[in-house]
Amino acid sequence: MANKRYLIILVNVAVMLGIISFVLLYAQRTANESIASEVAQFEAVTVTMEQVTANYLEGEQDICDVWTRYINSEPHTIDEAVSFIRSSHVSPDYAAHVIFTDDNSLEGLSTRPRAGTEDDYAVSYKAIGLPIRLEALAEEDGSINVSRSYTNPLNGVQSLAFCGRLSLVDANDGSRREAVLLRVIPTEKLTEKWVFPLDSYKDAEISLIDIDSNYIIKGHEYKNSNFIEFYKSYNQVDAAGVEELKTRLTTQSGSFFMTNSRGEQCLIAYAPVSANHGWTILNYIQGSSLDQGTVDWALVAGVASALLFLLVFDMAFMNWFNARLNEVAREAEAANRAKSDFLSTMSHDIRTPMNAILGLTTIAQRNVDDQAIVEDSLRKIGLAGSHLLTLINDILDISKVESGKLSLTPATFSIVEVAENLVNIAQPMVKEKDIVFDFHTNAIEHEYLYADQLRINQVFINILSNALKYTEAGGSVSVDLQELPGDTPETVRLVYRVADTGMGMSDEFMEHMYESFSRQTDSRVNKVQGTGLGLAITKQMVDLMGGTIECQSKLGEGTTFTITLDMPVAEHEPEEMTLESVDVLIVDDDEVLLQTAQYTLDSLGASVEVTSSGARALEMAGERHSACDDYDVVIVDWKMPDMDGLEVVRRMRALIGSQVPIILVSAYDWSDIEESAKDAGANSFLSKPLFRSKLYHAINGLLHLTSTPDVREDDYSDIAGMRVLVAEDNDVNWQILSMLLSMHGIESTHAENGQVAVDLLASSQPGAYDLVFMDVQMPVMNGIEATKVIRALPDERIAAIPIIATTADAFSEDVALCLNAGMNGHIAKPIEIKLVLKEIRKVKENKL
Amino acid sequence: MRKTAARCMLALSMALVVFALVACGASPSGSSGASSGQAEEQGGFTPSLDTATKCRVSVVGSYDNFEALEAEFDKFNEYYPDVELSYTKIDDYNNLVSTALDSEEAPDIYFAFEFMLDSDDYGTLFERAEDLSDPALNIDLSSVRSSLLCKDESGACPMLPIFSSTAGILVNEDLFKKEGIDIPTSYEELLAACDAFNKAGYPTPILGYNVPSSYGNLVGELMYGDASKDSTMVEKLNALEPSAGEYMRPTLEKVSDMMEHGCFNIDVCNELEDGYNALILRFFEGDIPMALSSADTASGTAKRENQSEAFSASPFSYALYPLTLTDEGACLLDKSSVQFAVNKESKNLDMANEFMRFLATPQELNAIASAKRLLPVTSGLSFDGLYAPFSSVDPARIISTRDVGLTDDATIQFRVAAYQVANGEATIDEAIAGFGSYTL
């Protein structure tokens, strides 16, 4: 692995260096091409300048020739010749010398006086010699006769001379005299004319050399008086090389690089001057001026930096990616292990209740005649089945949560019902474990809220169930449900707090308690272990609802869970409730309950007195009774420390008689004390928490302030004789439901699928069926389709028949799907007969 | 461990990238940075003018080319990059330099020679010369040997010696070695060596440029040696008194003596048409044991080595030795060569003086002498390379020609008389009789 890593790094470095090398080579090649192009252009400019030079030389020679022809056209003395030239010669910088050549004196006259004088026109070339060989003077027109660079003997200035042969007459004897005309031009003036024409070559310099490579015009960068000597001084060259260079300079145009006096590279472009054999124009330019800016070193640096960055980035990314892969591999391994654990756990958790169901079934079958054994077995089978159902529901929920398919189906619901449901659910375990159970509500102003009741129930029940489950016998569980103002007037904030004195949780466990299948292990509670999915589901659902869940726990001392949920207030027409002029005494040792109940009754307009002591309550009731001003209602808690509720009721009846209604309240299941409570004199029972509506309806019912139905929940005689159509493809399910319904005097008709149900309804008379229980997944036509068809039946009364889904598709979206199809309700399988009967009653009461 | 290795790889790659960039980013012809650094290290010169000054400074002289000076131009440009300096040779310099100074294109700096100071012909040359000893110019002349500094009658220093020179003989050391002949250190040994070479088949033991002006190389030691000991002689010689001609007799006798010993082959010497260039090339032929030469001539040998096919084919070692025509041992005639004067009417006088201030530093005077292969004018006279044989000269035998005080006219008498005797144009007596009448 390490070797592969180094290999990758090496390959990266090699590729990076390769790219940089390529960029460098490419840039260098581009630069070379650019230089070559510039060299070619520089050569072209040099050739052009050679032509300009030729034209200039021809022009100057033409002037000289014109003078020569004129002077030679008729006899002139030297004075006349010089006078003529002086008259036509206007440039102050130029001069003309006429020098006799036939007597070797090399003396003559100048058109300009000697420097420092005004009238000394005599000039002698004796000392320096004629700057041009007489025999080299061509007489034909068009030829250039220009001298070497020499010092003008009249002013000491380096000059050139354009020459012509003259034939003069001697002023004394009239004899013919041979002379030469020198049109003398200072080389400095020529240098000023030879300026490079292009701005791009502003650093370039021009020189003109003669056939011996001596400078005629010398640029500043040129050294020595001779170009070849200059070249030799700073460049390695042998004699053959020198000769070859001389030949090139005088026979062809071209260029070459050389080292200048400062050791720098420079380019010399040359072109022989065609108009004057032996002369060559040399153009000089610094090498740095040629390639300056042509290679984009910034680009090279940029590429190199980018590659370096890429290398670093790649290596960092590779390290990160490897770490991530390791992490994912660990996670996958953990997931695999979790899956194995899950399967193992599921196997265990499913087999356990299944074992109980099957074993107890066997026991019951073998003891059919022993009613006690059968009843006990069936009760335990029911418990095991319920646990199994819970387990399956949890598994399905966690599956949906983890696959991200869990969604919320908000609807209007009653928080009072939720609380009552919680109390009811808690009762069996509270009773079984003799747990001190308190349920407080606080400032519940809005009973109807808009949220997913199913999920809220699930969350609240999970937390409460855990508290009850992990609290040992004799411990206490306290529930607080509080309404706080929401962020907006349309919302409220529900705070649900469950505190127990149970086993608590370790810090280590709390770190991953919201993970699936996390269960606190404790020998004390091994027998009550749950699925290990509840908290995971709860957390996910709270998150989904945008709420928070907090937990404080200490091992061995207990746990407090606090769930905070924001939810909208439902648009619900508030029921007109008032208990004005009702005088109420509340007796409870629970100060919180006293406060909340007093607050609630005050808000209903009642006159409330409270006491936490049964004895004090008796005193207060006695005083009132003596004053013939009995309370209208007395509300007594069942379990109080000094005197329990039953005793208080009993004494109070003895004290004040039977006129004053007494309501016994409790957070416990009061079915066991129902008889003794009635015997003691209690008129009614209320389960905690004491919601506004609950109190109102209870007091209202006792005082007959308004008519209220008094229906016992367990009495279903009112719905006997109703007729239902059951669309169910599974015969067993049909038989179960049919038998359960018949036990309550309800007639049922079976439809094997949706189509049959539709047909039966379509062919029936209105009112033939009061309700339809519709399975969803059925052959031929499923329940959804069947419902849609029924709702579309021509007979409006038949089409409007209530339809309740009875399906194993128990998720909220399944419920929503059913309701959207036109169904009126939803009951999840396995069917709980109470829910079925409740739905039938709603039909009976036209509440659907 | 793996992290360390990865970091090393990363560091290596970064180093490679940086190296590549630095290597590629280096200018292909860029040595300007080094030059600049050198300039700073020189330290002997600090610019006193605006270094952004743009102007042209021209130097004129008699040298065909002067690359040693052009090298100084380059150095000066490191301080003043926009000053364009140029050197131009003037034909027939001695006669035309005054004319050049009169022209509108008058040079800013020009060659001057010691002999000119003594001649009325060059009066205007020095009238136009800046006094380089003027404290206002801040030119430090202290590094120049005082015996070389020339002062005019007013005490002004119109020119700065750039090189010093001497006279001697170029010796083909390999040829002496080959023939088993010792290089002469006295007059007797010189005659003996000439005899030996003649016998060995070398008809021209000593080569010389056979024109009167060149005979100073032959007679200089005798002339200045005697004069340095006799101030009366100097006075009489300078006065060109006819009787002073007798002072030439010892010298002329030795010239005649050497001719009789066949030290010179006049015919061969007459073949040297274009002066010292021909002399050097002829010497490089390899069959000339000795050649009369000034240091100015000897300085041109190196450049002409590859111009000589014979020397290129068969190079040999050579050096300039003292020419000893006495028995007093070798002597060194210390005389100035080229000197620079500044045209005080220069259009760029400040910059011309600034250049002279730059050139007067010991570093530059030594550098330009070294480049020119001439003896420096600075106080610490040292001999190396071509002039190494002079290192054995007794300091007491270093004769400053300036201190001796012979005028140029006086030396001309010696040179022409020696030429005539050597060429058989006059006897010794006739040559002495002509004293005072000779000109070049």
HADDOCK unambig.tbl for C-alpha pairs under 7 A between the chains (distance, minus, plus):
assign (segid A and resid 13 and name CA) (segid B and resid 13 and name CA) 6.25 0.50 0.50
assign (segid A and resid 115 and name CA) (segid B and resid 99 and name CA) 6.02 0.50 0.50
assign (segid A and resid 115 and name CA) (segid B and resid 102 and name CA) 5.36 0.50 0.50
assign (segid A and resid 115 and name CA) (segid B and resid 103 and name CA) 5.14 0.50 0.50
assign (segid A and resid 116 and name CA) (segid B and resid 102 and name CA) 5.24 0.50 0.50
assign (segid A and resid 116 and name CA) (segid B and resid 103 and name CA) 6.90 0.50 0.50
assign (segid A and resid 127 and name CA) (segid B and resid 92 and name CA) 6.41 0.50 0.50
assign (segid A and resid 128 and name CA) (segid B and resid 91 and name CA) 6.23 0.50 0.50
assign (segid A and resid 128 and name CA) (segid B and resid 92 and name CA) 5.99 0.50 0.50
assign (segid A and resid 150 and name CA) (segid B and resid 91 and name CA) 6.62 0.50 0.50
assign (segid A and resid 151 and name CA) (segid B and resid 90 and name CA) 5.68 0.50 0.50
assign (segid A and resid 151 and name CA) (segid B and resid 91 and name CA) 5.40 0.50 0.50
assign (segid A and resid 153 and name CA) (segid B and resid 96 and name CA) 6.52 0.50 0.50
assign (segid A and resid 154 and name CA) (segid B and resid 99 and name CA) 6.77 0.50 0.50
assign (segid A and resid 155 and name CA) (segid B and resid 99 and name CA) 5.20 0.50 0.50
assign (segid A and resid 155 and name CA) (segid B and resid 100 and name CA) 5.08 0.50 0.50
assign (segid A and resid 155 and name CA) (segid B and resid 102 and name CA) 6.96 0.50 0.50
assign (segid A and resid 155 and name CA) (segid B and resid 103 and name CA) 5.26 0.50 0.50
assign (segid A and resid 156 and name CA) (segid B and resid 90 and name CA) 6.76 0.50 0.50
assign (segid A and resid 156 and name CA) (segid B and resid 96 and name CA) 5.50 0.50 0.50
assign (segid A and resid 156 and name CA) (segid B and resid 97 and name CA) 6.42 0.50 0.50
assign (segid A and resid 156 and name CA) (segid B and resid 99 and name CA) 5.49 0.50 0.50
assign (segid A and resid 156 and name CA) (segid B and resid 100 and name CA) 3.89 0.50 0.50
assign (segid A and resid 157 and name CA) (segid B and resid 100 and name CA) 6.18 0.50 0.50
assign (segid A and resid 157 and name CA) (segid B and resid 105 and name CA) 6.75 0.50 0.50
assign (segid A and resid 220 and name CA) (segid B and resid 84 and name CA) 6.92 0.50 0.50
assign (segid A and resid 220 and name CA) (segid B and resid 86 and name CA) 6.78 0.50 0.50
assign (segid A and resid 223 and name CA) (segid B and resid 67 and name CA) 6.37 0.50 0.50
assign (segid A and resid 223 and name CA) (segid B and resid 70 and name CA) 6.65 0.50 0.50
assign (segid A and resid 224 and name CA) (segid B and resid 65 and name CA) 4.86 0.50 0.50
assign (segid A and resid 224 and name CA) (segid B and resid 66 and name CA) 6.07 0.50 0.50
assign (segid A and resid 224 and name CA) (segid B and resid 67 and name CA) 5.42 0.50 0.50
assign (segid A and resid 225 and name CA) (segid B and resid 64 and name CA) 6.31 0.50 0.50
assign (segid A and resid 225 and name CA) (segid B and resid 65 and name CA) 4.92 0.50 0.50
assign (segid A and resid 264 and name CA) (segid B and resid 29 and name CA) 5.05 0.50 0.50
assign (segid A and resid 264 and name CA) (segid B and resid 30 and name CA) 6.64 0.50 0.50
assign (segid A and resid 264 and name CA) (segid B and resid 31 and name CA) 6.82 0.50 0.50
assign (segid A and resid 265 and name CA) (segid B and resid 29 and name CA) 5.30 0.50 0.50
assign (segid A and resid 287 and name CA) (segid B and resid 29 and name CA) 6.83 0.50 0.50
assign (segid A and resid 288 and name CA) (segid B and resid 29 and name CA) 6.53 0.50 0.50
assign (segid A and resid 297 and name CA) (segid B and resid 25 and name CA) 6.87 0.50 0.50
assign (segid A and resid 301 and name CA) (segid B and resid 21 and name CA) 6.69 0.50 0.50
assign (segid A and resid 304 and name CA) (segid B and resid 17 and name CA) 6.61 0.50 0.50
assign (segid A and resid 308 and name CA) (segid B and resid 14 and name CA) 6.97 0.50 0.50
